[in-house]
Amino acid sequence: MFDLPTIWAGIIAFAVLTYVILDGFDLGVGILFPFARSDRDRDVMMNSVAPIWDGNETWLVLGGGGLMAAFPLAYAIILPALYAPLIAMLLALIFRGVAFEFRWRTERARWVWDLAFTGGSALAAFSQGVALGGLLQGITVDEAARAYAGGWWDWLSPFSLTCGVALLAGYALLGSTWLIMKTEGEVRESAYKAAKKSAIAMIIFMGVVS
């Protein structure tokens, strides 16, 4: 019979997996955004995720909140070790969310919000990959004090940066497959090409990271 920690671990794992799948294609559309052929294609790309992007991000709240509620010691050790990439991710998600609301309200400064949408999506994805790499490479813990014992930049390494770029490729693949399902015409044709390139890049990075 499963005990409570095992059940909570399963809930958190499910929330993180669901977030990666759902917000992954969402961020992937933003990563592919600057490669659109025209402003009309960019409108189609953004409209394809506009009704659901904010709902997708709630799974991230469930994962983080579940970790804090069920495993407070792990939360207190992991968060200080990864403050920099996680703060960057949150700021990027904020800029990206604002871009959804303001891009349609201006013509002259639309390029600013296009940049915020693309930059926010790419930075959020990269930061998540860096945070994952920093976690996988290990965290320095003071066992006596049961606290994080490393420095502010311990997460920064070639491995964590490689994981960040790998996640960019992975999310681009998710985003392109989403566009293949939800769009047509030039946007779909471009998405097919992007899917092939990002799939190849993803396979390569899987080998490098492994």
Disulfide bonds with the S-S distance in Angstrom:
none
